Amino acid sequence: MNKTVLIIDDDDMLRKTLARGLRDNAFDVITANSAEEGNNILSRIKVDAIVLDRMMTGMDGLTFLKQIRSKGTTIPVIMLTAMTGAENAIDGLSGGANDYLAKPFQLRELILRLNNIIKSDAVPDSKLPGGLVFTDEEFFITDPNDTTALPRILPLSGEEKKLLRQLTTPVGNVVASTPMVAKRLRNKLNVVLSSVDIVTIRGRGYKLVHICANDDNNGEKK
């Protein structure tokens, strides 16, 4: 299963170039053009690694990194910077970065470093999200907090059911589909489940993701 990388960089050209390069090398990519937007994404979507620019308009990368580490976030982070010198690298690493890469750099070096910081023993999330059950060729919605409540069938068209089955075997699969079918399925899931969402993986298809508990479901889907 592909790993999901969040790129946070206010340089439009570099951000788009990195995103394209990582996608070409089997990563799923979400992008943000500021630390503030990155925070919004992290509040909704779980990612496997962050590529973070140090110098950005608004909140800088080092402040952002220290902030998420203070909240207990352990997501691996590679910090990018045009600032040279050992002291700057020490600042980044002591601030919580797992690795530190000076600009300019080669894409293959970034990929190697990403693979190194992402846990190689990570197990794909093959379990269905809480509240969703598949049995007898149908999806059902249950209430994990009320064991006495009867499961309710999730009314899906044949195309929607096929897409959801592909998205959940295992959870994390990227599946090609028509935008109309994906949108209909997303809307139906959003009504009955607050723990998941369907995001677009540009150029490849759609992916089911777990939503953090504090999500307000008002963020833009990338």
PyRosetta script that sets phi, psi and omega in degrees:
from pyrosetta import init, pose_from_sequence

init()
pose = pose_from_sequence("MNKTVLIIDDDDMLRKTLARGLRDNAFDVITANSAEEGNNILSRIKVDAIVLDRMMTGMDGLTFLKQIRSKGTTIPVIMLTAMTGAENAIDGLSGGANDYLAKPFQLRELILRLNNIIKSDAVPDSKLPGGLVFTDEEFFITDPNDTTALPRILPLSGEEKKLLRQLTTPVGNVVASTPMVAKRLRNKLNVVLSSVDIVTIRGRGYKLVHICANDDNNGEKK")
pose.set_psi(1, 135.3)
pose.set_omega(1, -178.9)
pose.set_phi(2, -64.8)
pose.set_psi(2, 146.9)
pose.set_omega(2, 175.4)
pose.set_phi(3, -88.0)
pose.set_psi(3, 146.1)
pose.set_omega(3, -178.8)
pose.set_phi(4, -100.7)
pose.set_psi(4, 125.3)
pose.set_omega(4, -178.4)
pose.set_phi(5, -116.0)
pose.set_psi(5, 132.6)
pose.set_omega(5, 173.6)
pose.set_phi(6, -99.7)
pose.set_psi(6, 120.9)
pose.set_omega(6, 175.7)
pose.set_phi(7, -100.4)
pose.set_psi(7, 124.2)
pose.set_omega(7, 177.2)
pose.set_phi(8, -118.3)
pose.set_psi(8, 109.0)
pose.set_omega(8, -176.5)
pose.set_phi(9, -159.4)
pose.set_psi(9, 134.4)
pose.set_omega(9, -178.7)
pose.set_phi(10, -89.4)
pose.set_psi(10, 0.7)
pose.set_omega(10, 174.8)
pose.set_phi(11, -87.5)
pose.set_psi(11, 105.2)
pose.set_omega(11, -173.9)
pose.set_phi(12, -57.2)
pose.set_psi(12, -45.0)
pose.set_omega(12, -176.4)
pose.set_phi(13, -65.3)
pose.set_psi(13, -46.5)
pose.set_omega(13, -179.6)
pose.set_phi(14, -65.4)
pose.set_psi(14, -41.9)
pose.set_omega(14, -178.7)
pose.set_phi(15, -60.8)
pose.set_psi(15, -45.3)
pose.set_omega(15, -179.2)
pose.set_phi(16, -69.0)
pose.set_psi(16, -36.8)
pose.set_omega(16, 179.2)
pose.set_phi(17, -65.7)
pose.set_psi(17, -44.7)
pose.set_omega(17, 178.9)
pose.set_phi(18, -64.4)
pose.set_psi(18, -42.2)
pose.set_omega(18, -179.9)
pose.set_phi(19, -60.7)
pose.set_psi(19, -45.0)
pose.set_omega(19, -179.9)
pose.set_phi(20, -64.0)
pose.set_psi(20, -43.2)
pose.set_omega(20, -179.1)
pose.set_phi(21, -65.0)
pose.set_psi(21, -40.1)
pose.set_omega(21, 179.5)
pose.set_phi(22, -70.2)
pose.set_psi(22, -38.8)
pose.set_omega(22, 177.0)
pose.set_phi(23, -63.1)
pose.set_psi(23, -37.7)
pose.set_omega(23, 178.6)
pose.set_phi(24, -67.0)
pose.set_psi(24, -16.2)
pose.set_omega(24, 179.8)
pose.set_phi(25, -113.1)
pose.set_psi(25, 33.6)
pose.set_omega(25, 168.4)
pose.set_phi(26, 70.9)
pose.set_psi(26, 26.2)
pose.set_omega(26, 170.2)
pose.set_phi(27, -103.0)
pose.set_psi(27, 146.6)
pose.set_omega(27, 167.2)
pose.set_phi(28, -89.4)
pose.set_psi(28, 134.7)
pose.set_omega(28, -170.5)
pose.set_phi(29, -125.9)
pose.set_psi(29, 134.9)
pose.set_omega(29, 169.6)
pose.set_phi(30, -121.1)
pose.set_psi(30, 140.3)
pose.set_omega(30, -176.3)
pose.set_phi(31, -121.3)
pose.set_psi(31, 152.6)
pose.set_omega(31, 174.7)
pose.set_phi(32, -140.6)
pose.set_psi(32, 141.8)
pose.set_omega(32, -178.2)
pose.set_phi(33, -98.6)
pose.set_psi(33, 8.7)
pose.set_omega(33, 177.8)
pose.set_phi(34, -159.7)
pose.set_psi(34, 162.4)
pose.set_omega(34, 176.6)
pose.set_phi(35, -64.4)
pose.set_psi(35, -35.7)
pose.set_omega(35, -179.8)
pose.set_phi(36, -63.2)
pose.set_psi(36, -44.2)
pose.set_omega(36, 178.0)
pose.set_phi(37, -67.0)
pose.set_psi(37, -36.6)
pose.set_omega(37, 176.5)
pose.set_phi(38, -60.7)
pose.set_psi(38, -41.4)
pose.set_omega(38, 177.4)
pose.set_phi(39, -60.7)
pose.set_psi(39, -41.2)
pose.set_omega(39, 179.8)
pose.set_phi(40, -63.0)
pose.set_psi(40, -42.5)
pose.set_omega(40, 179.2)
pose.set_phi(41, -65.0)
pose.set_psi(41, -44.0)
pose.set_omega(41, -178.3)
pose.set_phi(42, -65.8)
pose.set_psi(42, -25.1)
pose.set_omega(42, 178.5)
pose.set_phi(43, -73.4)
pose.set_psi(43, -13.9)
pose.set_omega(43, -175.7)
pose.set_phi(44, -115.7)
pose.set_psi(44, -32.3)
pose.set_omega(44, -168.4)
pose.set_phi(45, -129.0)
pose.set_psi(45, 137.2)
pose.set_omega(45, 175.8)
pose.set_phi(46, -85.9)
pose.set_psi(46, 131.2)
pose.set_omega(46, 178.5)
pose.set_phi(47, -122.8)
pose.set_psi(47, 162.7)
pose.set_omega(47, -177.7)
pose.set_phi(48, -92.6)
pose.set_psi(48, -22.1)
pose.set_omega(48, -179.5)
pose.set_phi(49, -163.2)
pose.set_psi(49, 158.9)
pose.set_omega(49, 177.8)
pose.set_phi(50, -125.0)
pose.set_psi(50, 132.5)
pose.set_omega(50, 169.5)
pose.set_phi(51, -104.8)
pose.set_psi(51, 115.7)
pose.set_omega(51, -166.4)
pose.set_phi(52, -123.5)
pose.set_psi(52, 124.8)
pose.set_omega(52, 174.5)
pose.set_phi(53, -78.1)
pose.set_psi(53, 139.0)
pose.set_omega(53, -177.9)
pose.set_phi(54, -78.5)
pose.set_psi(54, -44.3)
pose.set_omega(54, -175.1)
pose.set_phi(55, -102.3)
pose.set_psi(55, 108.9)
pose.set_omega(55, -179.7)
pose.set_phi(56, -136.8)
pose.set_psi(56, 156.5)
pose.set_omega(56, 173.2)
pose.set_phi(57, -66.5)
pose.set_psi(57, 142.3)
pose.set_omega(57, -175.6)
pose.set_phi(58, 82.5)
pose.set_psi(58, -137.6)
pose.set_omega(58, 177.8)
pose.set_phi(59, -68.5)
pose.set_psi(59, 128.6)
pose.set_omega(59, 178.9)
pose.set_phi(60, -78.4)
pose.set_psi(60, 164.1)
pose.set_omega(60, -174.5)
pose.set_phi(61, -62.9)
pose.set_psi(61, -37.2)
pose.set_omega(61, -177.7)
pose.set_phi(62, -68.3)
pose.set_psi(62, -40.8)
pose.set_omega(62, 177.3)
pose.set_phi(63, -63.4)
pose.set_psi(63, -43.6)
pose.set_omega(63, 177.3)
pose.set_phi(64, -58.5)
pose.set_psi(64, -45.6)
pose.set_omega(64, -178.0)
pose.set_phi(65, -62.2)
pose.set_psi(65, -46.7)
pose.set_omega(65, 179.2)
pose.set_phi(66, -62.3)
pose.set_psi(66, -35.1)
pose.set_omega(66, 179.9)
pose.set_phi(67, -65.1)
pose.set_psi(67, -48.0)
pose.set_omega(67, -178.3)
pose.set_phi(68, -70.6)
pose.set_psi(68, -32.5)
pose.set_omega(68, 177.0)
pose.set_phi(69, -67.1)
pose.set_psi(69, -35.8)
pose.set_omega(69, 179.6)
pose.set_phi(70, -65.9)
pose.set_psi(70, -21.4)
pose.set_omega(70, 178.4)
pose.set_phi(71, -90.1)
pose.set_psi(71, 0.1)
pose.set_omega(71, 177.0)
pose.set_phi(72, 93.9)
pose.set_psi(72, 6.5)
pose.set_omega(72, 179.3)
pose.set_phi(73, -68.6)
pose.set_psi(73, 129.2)
pose.set_omega(73, -178.3)
pose.set_phi(74, -112.0)
pose.set_psi(74, 11.9)
pose.set_omega(74, -179.9)
pose.set_phi(75, -58.2)
pose.set_psi(75, 131.3)
pose.set_omega(75, 178.4)
pose.set_phi(76, -60.9)
pose.set_psi(76, 138.3)
pose.set_omega(76, -177.0)
pose.set_phi(77, -130.0)
pose.set_psi(77, 130.1)
pose.set_omega(77, 167.8)
pose.set_phi(78, -105.6)
pose.set_psi(78, 123.2)
pose.set_omega(78, 179.6)
pose.set_phi(79, -95.9)
pose.set_psi(79, 131.6)
pose.set_omega(79, 176.8)
pose.set_phi(80, -103.4)
pose.set_psi(80, 141.7)
pose.set_omega(80, 179.3)
pose.set_phi(81, -156.2)
pose.set_psi(81, 150.5)
pose.set_omega(81, 171.8)
pose.set_phi(82, -93.9)
pose.set_psi(82, -3.3)
pose.set_omega(82, -179.6)
pose.set_phi(83, -82.3)
pose.set_psi(83, 125.1)
pose.set_omega(83, -177.9)
pose.set_phi(84, -100.5)
pose.set_psi(84, 169.1)
pose.set_omega(84, 176.8)
pose.set_phi(85, 106.7)
pose.set_psi(85, 147.1)
pose.set_omega(85, -176.7)
pose.set_phi(86, -62.9)
pose.set_psi(86, -35.3)
pose.set_omega(86, -177.0)
pose.set_phi(87, -63.5)
pose.set_psi(87, -37.9)
pose.set_omega(87, 178.9)
pose.set_phi(88, -67.4)
pose.set_psi(88, -39.1)
pose.set_omega(88, 176.8)
pose.set_phi(89, -64.2)
pose.set_psi(89, -40.2)
pose.set_omega(89, 179.2)
pose.set_phi(90, -64.3)
pose.set_psi(90, -40.7)
pose.set_omega(90, 178.1)
pose.set_phi(91, -59.3)
pose.set_psi(91, -45.1)
pose.set_omega(91, -179.2)
pose.set_phi(92, -64.7)
pose.set_psi(92, -45.3)
pose.set_omega(92, -178.0)
pose.set_phi(93, -69.6)
pose.set_psi(93, -39.5)
pose.set_omega(93, 178.5)
pose.set_phi(94, -70.8)
pose.set_psi(94, -22.5)
pose.set_omega(94, 177.5)
pose.set_phi(95, -79.3)
pose.set_psi(95, -8.4)
pose.set_omega(95, 176.2)
pose.set_phi(96, 121.9)
pose.set_psi(96, 2.4)
pose.set_omega(96, 178.5)
pose.set_phi(97, -72.3)
pose.set_psi(97, 143.5)
pose.set_omega(97, 175.3)
pose.set_phi(98, -83.7)
pose.set_psi(98, -24.4)
pose.set_omega(98, 179.3)
pose.set_phi(99, -155.7)
pose.set_psi(99, 163.9)
pose.set_omega(99, -171.9)
pose.set_phi(100, -142.6)
pose.set_psi(100, 121.4)
pose.set_omega(100, -174.0)
pose.set_phi(101, -124.9)
pose.set_psi(101, 121.9)
pose.set_omega(101, -178.1)
pose.set_phi(102, -85.1)
pose.set_psi(102, 140.9)
pose.set_omega(102, 175.2)
pose.set_phi(103, -82.6)
pose.set_psi(103, 147.4)
pose.set_omega(103, -8.1)
pose.set_phi(104, -76.5)
pose.set_psi(104, 157.3)
pose.set_omega(104, -179.6)
pose.set_phi(105, -143.7)
pose.set_psi(105, 163.8)
pose.set_omega(105, 178.1)
pose.set_phi(106, -92.9)
pose.set_psi(106, 143.9)
pose.set_omega(106, -179.1)
pose.set_phi(107, -57.0)
pose.set_psi(107, -41.0)
pose.set_omega(107, -176.9)
pose.set_phi(108, -64.7)
pose.set_psi(108, -28.2)
pose.set_omega(108, 176.1)
pose.set_phi(109, -69.8)
pose.set_psi(109, -41.7)
pose.set_omega(109, 177.2)
pose.set_phi(110, -61.3)
pose.set_psi(110, -42.6)
pose.set_omega(110, -179.7)
pose.set_phi(111, -62.5)
pose.set_psi(111, -43.6)
pose.set_omega(111, 178.2)
pose.set_phi(112, -61.0)
pose.set_psi(112, -42.4)
pose.set_omega(112, -178.9)
pose.set_phi(113, -69.3)
pose.set_psi(113, -37.0)
pose.set_omega(113, 176.1)
pose.set_phi(114, -61.7)
pose.set_psi(114, -46.7)
pose.set_omega(114, 179.6)
pose.set_phi(115, -61.3)
pose.set_psi(115, -32.2)
pose.set_omega(115, -179.4)
pose.set_phi(116, -71.9)
pose.set_psi(116, -35.7)
pose.set_omega(116, -175.0)
pose.set_phi(117, -88.6)
pose.set_psi(117, -19.4)
pose.set_omega(117, 176.5)
pose.set_phi(118, -81.3)
pose.set_psi(118, 129.4)
pose.set_omega(118, -175.4)
pose.set_phi(119, -58.3)
pose.set_psi(119, 124.0)
pose.set_omega(119, -177.5)
pose.set_phi(120, -73.2)
pose.set_psi(120, -18.7)
pose.set_omega(120, -178.5)
pose.set_phi(121, -98.7)
pose.set_psi(121, 17.0)
pose.set_omega(121, 178.7)
pose.set_phi(122, -62.6)
pose.set_psi(122, 135.0)
pose.set_omega(122, -177.5)
pose.set_phi(123, -98.8)
pose.set_psi(123, 129.6)
pose.set_omega(123, 177.5)
pose.set_phi(124, -57.0)
pose.set_psi(124, 143.5)
pose.set_omega(124, -179.2)
pose.set_phi(125, -82.0)
pose.set_psi(125, 90.3)
pose.set_omega(125, -175.8)
pose.set_phi(126, -90.4)
pose.set_psi(126, -8.3)
pose.set_omega(126, -178.6)
pose.set_phi(127, -80.6)
pose.set_psi(127, 143.4)
pose.set_omega(127, 175.8)
pose.set_phi(128, -69.2)
pose.set_psi(128, 147.9)
pose.set_omega(128, 177.2)
pose.set_phi(129, -59.0)
pose.set_psi(129, 151.0)
pose.set_omega(129, 177.9)
pose.set_phi(130, -57.4)
pose.set_psi(130, 134.2)
pose.set_omega(130, -179.5)
pose.set_phi(131, 97.0)
pose.set_psi(131, -8.4)
pose.set_omega(131, -179.5)
pose.set_phi(132, -118.7)
pose.set_psi(132, 128.3)
pose.set_omega(132, -178.6)
pose.set_phi(133, -130.6)
pose.set_psi(133, 139.8)
pose.set_omega(133, 175.5)
pose.set_phi(134, -118.9)
pose.set_psi(134, 119.9)
pose.set_omega(134, 178.2)
pose.set_phi(135, -156.3)
pose.set_psi(135, 150.2)
pose.set_omega(135, -179.4)
pose.set_phi(136, 52.4)
pose.set_psi(136, 37.7)
pose.set_omega(136, 176.7)
pose.set_phi(137, 64.0)
pose.set_psi(137, 22.3)
pose.set_omega(137, 176.7)
pose.set_phi(138, -134.4)
pose.set_psi(138, 152.8)
pose.set_omega(138, 172.4)
pose.set_phi(139, -95.9)
pose.set_psi(139, 136.8)
pose.set_omega(139, 178.9)
pose.set_phi(140, -123.8)
pose.set_psi(140, 151.1)
pose.set_omega(140, 175.0)
pose.set_phi(141, -105.0)
pose.set_psi(141, 130.8)
pose.set_omega(141, 178.5)
pose.set_phi(142, -123.6)
pose.set_psi(142, 163.6)
pose.set_omega(142, 176.0)
pose.set_phi(143, -107.0)
pose.set_psi(143, 104.1)
pose.set_omega(143, -177.6)
pose.set_phi(144, -60.1)
pose.set_psi(144, -21.8)
pose.set_omega(144, -177.4)
pose.set_phi(145, -91.8)
pose.set_psi(145, -5.2)
pose.set_omega(145, 179.9)
pose.set_phi(146, -136.1)
pose.set_psi(146, 94.0)
pose.set_omega(146, -176.4)
pose.set_phi(147, -71.8)
pose.set_psi(147, -11.8)
pose.set_omega(147, -180.0)
pose.set_phi(148, -88.7)
pose.set_psi(148, -14.7)
pose.set_omega(148, -178.1)
pose.set_phi(149, -75.0)
pose.set_psi(149, 138.4)
pose.set_omega(149, 179.8)
pose.set_phi(150, -76.3)
pose.set_psi(150, 141.4)
pose.set_omega(150, 175.8)
pose.set_phi(151, -61.0)
pose.set_psi(151, 145.1)
pose.set_omega(151, 177.8)
pose.set_phi(152, -111.1)
pose.set_psi(152, 132.9)
pose.set_omega(152, 178.8)
pose.set_phi(153, -67.0)
pose.set_psi(153, 139.3)
pose.set_omega(153, 176.5)
pose.set_phi(154, -89.0)
pose.set_psi(154, 110.8)
pose.set_omega(154, -175.3)
pose.set_phi(155, -72.4)
pose.set_psi(155, 109.3)
pose.set_omega(155, -178.1)
pose.set_phi(156, -128.3)
pose.set_psi(156, 146.9)
pose.set_omega(156, 171.3)
pose.set_phi(157, -73.0)
pose.set_psi(157, 169.4)
pose.set_omega(157, 178.7)
pose.set_phi(158, -59.5)
pose.set_psi(158, -40.8)
pose.set_omega(158, -179.6)
pose.set_phi(159, -68.0)
pose.set_psi(159, -40.5)
pose.set_omega(159, -179.7)
pose.set_phi(160, -66.2)
pose.set_psi(160, -42.1)
pose.set_omega(160, 179.3)
pose.set_phi(161, -63.2)
pose.set_psi(161, -42.5)
pose.set_omega(161, 178.9)
pose.set_phi(162, -61.7)
pose.set_psi(162, -42.9)
pose.set_omega(162, -179.9)
pose.set_phi(163, -65.0)
pose.set_psi(163, -45.3)
pose.set_omega(163, -179.7)
pose.set_phi(164, -64.3)
pose.set_psi(164, -36.7)
pose.set_omega(164, 177.4)
pose.set_phi(165, -62.9)
pose.set_psi(165, -42.3)
pose.set_omega(165, 179.5)
pose.set_phi(166, -67.8)
pose.set_psi(166, -37.2)
pose.set_omega(166, -179.4)
pose.set_phi(167, -69.4)
pose.set_psi(167, -20.0)
pose.set_omega(167, -174.7)
pose.set_phi(168, -112.4)
pose.set_psi(168, 11.7)
pose.set_omega(168, 179.0)
pose.set_phi(169, -128.3)
pose.set_psi(169, 77.1)
pose.set_omega(169, -5.3)
pose.set_phi(170, -90.7)
pose.set_psi(170, 173.6)
pose.set_omega(170, 172.1)
pose.set_phi(171, -59.9)
pose.set_psi(171, 131.5)
pose.set_omega(171, -176.8)
pose.set_phi(172, 114.4)
pose.set_psi(172, -13.8)
pose.set_omega(172, 175.0)
pose.set_phi(173, -60.0)
pose.set_psi(173, 143.8)
pose.set_omega(173, 169.9)
pose.set_phi(174, -101.2)
pose.set_psi(174, 124.6)
pose.set_omega(174, -171.1)
pose.set_phi(175, -125.4)
pose.set_psi(175, 132.4)
pose.set_omega(175, 175.3)
pose.set_phi(176, -75.1)
pose.set_psi(176, 138.9)
pose.set_omega(176, 177.9)
pose.set_phi(177, -161.6)
pose.set_psi(177, 168.4)
pose.set_omega(177, 175.5)
pose.set_phi(178, -78.0)
pose.set_psi(178, 145.8)
pose.set_omega(178, 179.0)
pose.set_phi(179, -56.6)
pose.set_psi(179, -34.8)
pose.set_omega(179, -178.0)
pose.set_phi(180, -65.0)
pose.set_psi(180, -45.4)
pose.set_omega(180, 179.8)
pose.set_phi(181, -66.1)
pose.set_psi(181, -43.5)
pose.set_omega(181, -179.8)
pose.set_phi(182, -62.9)
pose.set_psi(182, -39.8)
pose.set_omega(182, 179.8)
pose.set_phi(183, -66.5)
pose.set_psi(183, -42.4)
pose.set_omega(183, 179.4)
pose.set_phi(184, -62.8)
pose.set_psi(184, -43.9)
pose.set_omega(184, 179.8)
pose.set_phi(185, -64.9)
pose.set_psi(185, -43.8)
pose.set_omega(185, 178.7)
pose.set_phi(186, -58.2)
pose.set_psi(186, -45.3)
pose.set_omega(186, -178.9)
pose.set_phi(187, -62.6)
pose.set_psi(187, -41.3)
pose.set_omega(187, -179.7)
pose.set_phi(188, -67.0)
pose.set_psi(188, -40.3)
pose.set_omega(188, 178.6)
pose.set_phi(189, -67.9)
pose.set_psi(189, -39.8)
pose.set_omega(189, -178.8)
pose.set_phi(190, -61.3)
pose.set_psi(190, -29.4)
pose.set_omega(190, -179.1)
pose.set_phi(191, -71.3)
pose.set_psi(191, -35.5)
pose.set_omega(191, -171.2)
pose.set_phi(192, -111.0)
pose.set_psi(192, -16.0)
pose.set_omega(192, -178.0)
pose.set_phi(193, -133.1)
pose.set_psi(193, 123.3)
pose.set_omega(193, 177.2)
pose.set_phi(194, -92.9)
pose.set_psi(194, -5.2)
pose.set_omega(194, -172.7)
pose.set_phi(195, -92.6)
pose.set_psi(195, -7.2)
pose.set_omega(195, -177.8)
pose.set_phi(196, -137.5)
pose.set_psi(196, 162.0)
pose.set_omega(196, 172.5)
pose.set_phi(197, -151.3)
pose.set_psi(197, 166.1)
pose.set_omega(197, 176.3)
pose.set_phi(198, -113.0)
pose.set_psi(198, 123.2)
pose.set_omega(198, -179.8)
pose.set_phi(199, -113.0)
pose.set_psi(199, 155.0)
pose.set_omega(199, 178.7)
pose.set_phi(200, -87.5)
pose.set_psi(200, 128.6)
pose.set_omega(200, 172.3)
pose.set_phi(201, -102.9)
pose.set_psi(201, 102.1)
pose.set_omega(201, -168.5)
pose.set_phi(202, -53.6)
pose.set_psi(202, 129.5)
pose.set_omega(202, 177.3)
pose.set_phi(203, 81.0)
pose.set_psi(203, -3.8)
pose.set_omega(203, -175.6)
pose.set_phi(204, -127.8)
pose.set_psi(204, -36.4)
pose.set_omega(204, -178.9)
pose.set_phi(205, 147.7)
pose.set_psi(205, -135.8)
pose.set_omega(205, -172.9)
pose.set_phi(206, -133.3)
pose.set_psi(206, 155.1)
pose.set_omega(206, -176.0)
pose.set_phi(207, -142.1)
pose.set_psi(207, 135.7)
pose.set_omega(207, 175.1)
pose.set_phi(208, -85.0)
pose.set_psi(208, 127.6)
pose.set_omega(208, -178.4)
pose.set_phi(209, -126.4)
pose.set_psi(209, 150.3)
pose.set_omega(209, 174.0)
pose.set_phi(210, -79.1)
pose.set_psi(210, 140.4)
pose.set_omega(210, 178.6)
pose.set_phi(211, -102.8)
pose.set_psi(211, 137.0)
pose.set_omega(211, 178.7)
pose.set_phi(212, -66.4)
pose.set_psi(212, 156.7)
pose.set_omega(212, -171.9)
pose.set_phi(213, -62.5)
pose.set_psi(213, -26.1)
pose.set_omega(213, -176.8)
pose.set_phi(214, -93.5)
pose.set_psi(214, 12.8)
pose.set_omega(214, -179.5)
pose.set_phi(215, -65.7)
pose.set_psi(215, 137.4)
pose.set_omega(215, 176.4)
pose.set_phi(216, -102.8)
pose.set_psi(216, 2.6)
pose.set_omega(216, 176.8)
pose.set_phi(217, 59.7)
pose.set_psi(217, 22.0)
pose.set_omega(217, 179.2)
pose.set_phi(218, -107.6)
pose.set_psi(218, 0.9)
pose.set_omega(218, -177.5)
pose.set_phi(219, -78.0)
pose.set_psi(219, 158.7)
pose.set_omega(219, 178.7)
pose.set_phi(220, -74.5)
pose.set_psi(220, 136.6)
pose.set_omega(220, 177.5)
pose.set_phi(221, -83.5)
pose.set_psi(221, 125.2)
pose.set_omega(221, -176.3)
pose.set_phi(222, -88.5)
pose.dump_pdb("model.pdb")
